[in-house]
Amino acid sequence: MTSSRTPSGSRFSEPPFPEPLFADRLERIEDRSDALREAACSARPEARVPGCPDWSVHDLVAHVSQVQRFWAATVAAGPAARPPAEQAVRGAEPSADLLDWSARSTAVLLDALRAAGEEAGCWTWWADSGHPATAGAVARHQVLEAAMHAWDAQEAAGAEQPLPPHMALDAVDEFLHVGFGSMDGWPHAPERVALVSHEGPAWTLILDATGASAVRGGPGDGPEPGATLHGSAGDLLLALHRRYPLDGPALRMTGDADLIRQLVVWPPLG
């Protein structure tokens, strides 16, 4: 997936990227949703979630499950100009057995994605940015959602685990292209920020008054970035979601560190 905008003079040629299959992404949704529930079992329901401080673990599980049911209804509705009406999202209220209801919510999402197929069109909040509005794109985004919130639940339980590398690579790529790519104009001077993963893939965000364009390739593949963030894909993803400090030992910043800090606080996070 590449940005719909090709910045003038970028001189980037995007290198190959390890794109997972649709079936792989469905397995990852299931795996990370299971990890979320496993961590929730180890934590007190009322325990606070450091990554989402307004939520308890109970709130976190309910949120992910409701999101999964929403996207199941969205995919099942097919191409649409608007998201589904509230009454179209069935079973959206948690039952007495939260974890059982959560497991059924994940199953509802996976069933809807399988029934639709990867190329089926549907409403998405990112469609105006030019990125695919398909069941496949929803599956990709739901891997990111489940992975981040599984980690949140693990942190609340005091048992954080590294994010699986291949999953984290795809999630970083999705967040840079879709999350940042859907933002309005960059509110600072035009710049470039590179992210380099220990696993190999690298990216550059080109920031200007029109927003952010992500390209695959880091320092040496185009104009020199103003700053570069180095780390494992999992730690890069956690840093972009403000779960891991930029000055933590697992990350290394080169160039203008303030530019990276501006970037990380720019997008709103749910």
C-alpha positions as CSV (number, residue, x, y, z in Angstrom):
1,M,0.0,0.0,0.0
2,T,1.5,3.4,-1.0
3,S,0.5,6.9,-0.6
4,S,-2.0,8.4,-3.1
5,R,0.2,11.5,-3.3
6,T,3.6,11.5,-5.0
7,P,5.6,14.4,-3.6
8,S,7.4,16.5,-6.2
9,G,11.1,15.8,-6.4
10,S,11.0,12.9,-3.8
11,R,13.1,10.7,-6.0
12,F,12.0,7.6,-4.1
13,S,11.6,4.2,-5.7
14,E,9.7,2.0,-3.2
15,P,11.6,-1.2,-2.4
16,P,9.8,-4.6,-2.0
17,F,7.8,-5.0,1.2
18,P,6.7,-8.3,2.8
19,E,3.0,-8.0,2.3
20,P,1.0,-10.6,4.3
21,L,-1.8,-12.6,2.7
22,F,-5.4,-11.8,3.6
23,A,-5.6,-15.1,5.4
24,D,-2.5,-14.2,7.4
25,R,-4.1,-11.0,8.5
26,L,-7.2,-12.8,9.7
27,E,-5.1,-15.2,11.7
28,R,-3.3,-12.2,13.3
29,I,-6.6,-10.6,14.3
30,E,-7.5,-13.8,16.0
31,D,-4.1,-14.3,17.6
32,R,-3.9,-10.7,19.0
33,S,-7.5,-10.8,20.2
34,D,-6.8,-14.0,22.0
35,A,-3.7,-12.3,23.5
36,L,-5.9,-9.4,24.7
37,R,-8.3,-11.7,26.5
38,E,-5.5,-13.8,28.0
39,A,-3.9,-10.6,29.4
40,A,-7.3,-9.4,30.7
41,C,-7.7,-12.7,32.6
42,S,-4.4,-11.9,34.4
43,A,-5.4,-8.3,35.3
44,R,-8.0,-6.9,37.6
45,P,-11.0,-5.7,35.6
46,E,-10.8,-2.4,37.3
47,A,-7.0,-2.0,36.7
48,R,-6.1,1.1,34.8
49,V,-4.6,0.9,31.3
50,P,-1.4,3.0,31.1
51,G,-1.7,3.5,27.3
52,C,-5.3,4.6,27.6
53,P,-5.4,6.1,31.1
54,D,-9.2,6.9,31.0
55,W,-10.0,3.2,30.6
56,S,-10.0,0.1,32.9
57,V,-9.1,-3.3,31.5
58,H,-12.9,-4.0,31.3
59,D,-13.3,-0.8,29.2
60,L,-10.4,-1.9,27.0
61,V,-11.9,-5.3,26.2
62,A,-15.3,-3.8,25.6
63,H,-13.9,-1.2,23.3
64,V,-12.0,-3.7,21.1
65,S,-15.0,-6.0,20.9
66,Q,-17.4,-3.2,20.0
67,V,-14.9,-2.0,17.3
68,Q,-14.8,-5.5,15.9
69,R,-18.6,-5.7,15.7
70,F,-18.8,-2.3,14.1
71,W,-16.3,-3.3,11.4
72,A,-18.1,-6.6,10.9
73,A,-21.3,-4.7,10.2
74,T,-19.4,-2.2,8.0
75,V,-17.9,-5.0,5.8
76,A,-21.2,-6.9,5.6
77,A,-23.0,-3.8,4.4
78,G,-20.7,-3.5,1.3
79,P,-19.9,-0.3,-0.5
80,A,-21.5,2.7,1.2
81,A,-21.1,6.5,1.6
82,R,-21.6,6.3,5.3
83,P,-20.9,4.0,8.2
84,P,-23.6,1.6,9.3
85,A,-26.4,2.9,11.5
86,E,-26.1,2.0,15.2
87,Q,-29.0,-0.5,15.0
88,A,-27.1,-2.4,12.2
89,V,-24.3,-3.3,14.6
90,R,-25.7,-6.3,16.3
91,G,-24.7,-7.5,19.8
92,A,-22.8,-4.3,20.5
93,E,-23.5,-4.2,24.2
94,P,-21.3,-6.4,26.5
95,S,-22.9,-9.5,28.0
96,A,-22.4,-10.6,31.6
97,D,-19.5,-12.8,30.6
98,L,-17.3,-10.1,29.0
99,L,-14.6,-12.4,27.7
100,D,-17.0,-14.8,26.1
101,W,-18.8,-11.9,24.4
102,S,-15.4,-10.6,23.3
103,A,-14.5,-14.0,21.8
104,R,-17.8,-14.0,19.9
105,S,-17.2,-10.4,18.7
106,T,-13.9,-11.5,17.2
107,A,-15.6,-14.5,15.5
108,V,-18.3,-12.1,14.1
109,L,-15.6,-9.9,12.6
110,L,-13.6,-12.8,11.1
111,D,-16.8,-14.4,9.7
112,A,-17.7,-11.1,8.0
113,L,-14.3,-10.6,6.5
114,R,-14.1,-14.2,5.2
115,A,-17.6,-13.9,3.7
116,A,-16.8,-10.6,2.0
117,G,-13.4,-11.5,0.6
118,E,-10.3,-9.3,0.4
119,E,-11.4,-7.1,-2.6
120,A,-15.0,-6.4,-1.4
121,G,-15.7,-2.7,-1.1
122,C,-17.0,-1.0,2.1
123,W,-17.1,2.3,3.9
124,T,-13.9,3.3,5.6
125,W,-12.9,6.5,7.4
126,W,-9.7,6.7,5.3
127,A,-11.3,6.5,1.9
128,D,-10.9,10.2,1.1
129,S,-7.1,9.8,1.5
130,G,-7.1,7.6,-1.6
131,H,-6.2,4.4,0.2
132,P,-8.3,1.2,-0.5
133,A,-11.8,1.0,1.0
134,T,-12.0,-2.7,1.1
135,A,-12.5,-5.6,3.4
136,G,-8.7,-6.4,3.0
137,A,-7.9,-2.9,4.2
138,V,-10.2,-3.3,7.2
139,A,-8.5,-6.6,8.1
140,R,-5.1,-4.9,7.9
141,H,-6.3,-2.0,10.2
142,Q,-7.9,-4.5,12.6
143,V,-4.6,-6.3,13.0
144,L,-3.1,-3.0,14.2
145,E,-6.0,-2.3,16.5
146,A,-5.9,-5.7,18.1
147,A,-2.1,-5.8,18.4
148,M,-1.8,-2.4,20.1
149,H,-4.6,-3.1,22.6
150,A,-3.4,-6.6,23.4
151,W,-0.1,-4.9,24.3
152,D,-2.1,-2.4,26.4
153,A,-3.8,-5.2,28.3
154,Q,-0.5,-6.9,28.9
155,E,1.0,-3.7,30.3
156,A,-2.0,-3.4,32.6
157,A,-1.4,-6.9,33.8
158,G,2.4,-6.2,34.2
159,A,3.3,-8.8,31.6
160,E,4.2,-6.9,28.4
161,Q,5.5,-9.0,25.5
162,P,7.3,-7.9,22.4
163,L,5.1,-7.4,19.4
164,P,5.6,-10.2,16.8
165,P,8.1,-8.7,14.3
166,H,6.3,-9.5,11.0
167,M,3.0,-8.2,12.4
168,A,4.6,-5.1,13.7
169,L,6.2,-4.3,10.3
170,D,2.9,-4.5,8.5
171,A,1.3,-2.4,11.3
172,V,3.9,0.3,11.1
173,D,3.5,0.4,7.3
174,E,-0.3,0.7,7.7
175,F,-0.1,3.4,10.3
176,L,2.3,5.5,8.3
177,H,0.4,5.3,5.0
178,V,-3.2,5.3,6.3
179,G,-3.0,6.9,9.8
180,F,-0.6,9.7,8.9
181,G,-1.8,9.8,5.3
182,S,-5.3,10.8,6.4
183,M,-4.0,13.8,8.4
184,D,-4.6,17.4,7.4
185,G,-1.7,19.7,6.7
186,W,1.6,19.4,8.8
187,P,1.5,22.4,11.1
188,H,5.3,23.0,11.0
189,A,7.9,23.8,8.4
190,P,8.1,21.1,5.6
191,E,10.3,18.2,6.6
192,R,11.2,14.5,6.2
193,V,11.3,12.0,9.0
194,A,12.8,8.5,8.4
195,L,12.0,5.3,10.4
196,V,14.5,2.5,10.2
197,S,13.6,-1.0,11.6
198,H,16.1,-3.4,12.9
199,E,14.3,-6.0,10.7
200,G,15.3,-4.2,7.5
201,P,12.4,-2.2,6.1
202,A,12.6,1.6,6.4
203,W,10.1,4.4,5.7
204,T,10.2,8.1,5.1
205,L,7.3,10.5,6.0
206,I,7.3,13.6,3.8
207,L,5.6,16.3,5.7
208,D,4.2,19.6,4.3
209,A,1.2,21.8,4.1
210,T,-0.8,19.1,2.3
211,G,-0.3,16.5,5.1
212,A,2.0,13.4,5.2
213,S,3.1,11.1,2.4
214,A,4.7,7.8,3.4
215,V,7.2,6.1,1.1
216,R,9.1,2.9,1.7
217,G,12.8,3.6,2.0
218,G,14.9,5.4,4.5
219,P,18.1,7.5,4.5
220,G,20.0,7.1,1.3
221,D,16.9,6.4,-0.8
222,G,16.0,10.1,-1.3
223,P,16.6,13.6,0.1
224,E,18.2,13.6,3.5
225,P,15.6,13.4,6.3
226,G,15.7,16.0,9.1
227,A,15.5,13.2,11.7
228,T,15.6,9.4,11.8
229,L,14.2,7.0,14.4
230,H,15.8,3.6,14.7
231,G,14.4,0.6,16.5
232,S,12.7,-2.8,16.1
233,A,9.4,-2.6,14.2
234,G,7.6,-3.4,17.5
235,D,9.3,-0.6,19.4
236,L,8.7,1.9,16.5
237,L,5.0,1.0,16.5
238,L,4.8,1.5,20.3
239,A,6.6,4.8,20.1
240,L,4.4,6.1,17.3
241,H,1.4,5.2,19.5
242,R,3.0,6.9,22.5
243,R,3.4,3.7,24.5
244,Y,7.2,3.8,24.5
245,P,9.4,6.8,25.3
246,L,11.4,8.2,22.4
247,D,14.4,8.4,24.7
248,G,14.0,4.8,25.9
249,P,17.0,2.4,25.5
250,A,15.3,0.4,22.7
251,L,15.2,3.4,20.3
252,R,17.8,5.7,18.8
253,M,17.2,9.2,17.4
254,T,19.5,10.9,15.0
255,G,19.1,14.4,13.6
256,D,16.5,16.8,15.0
257,A,15.0,14.9,18.0
258,D,12.4,17.7,18.4
259,L,11.1,17.0,14.9
260,I,10.4,13.4,15.9
261,R,8.7,14.5,19.1
262,Q,6.5,16.9,17.0
263,L,5.6,14.0,14.7
264,V,4.6,11.6,17.4
265,V,2.2,14.0,19.1
266,W,0.6,15.2,15.8
267,P,-2.0,12.5,15.1
268,P,-5.0,12.0,17.5
269,L,-5.1,8.5,18.9
270,G,-8.2,6.7,20.0
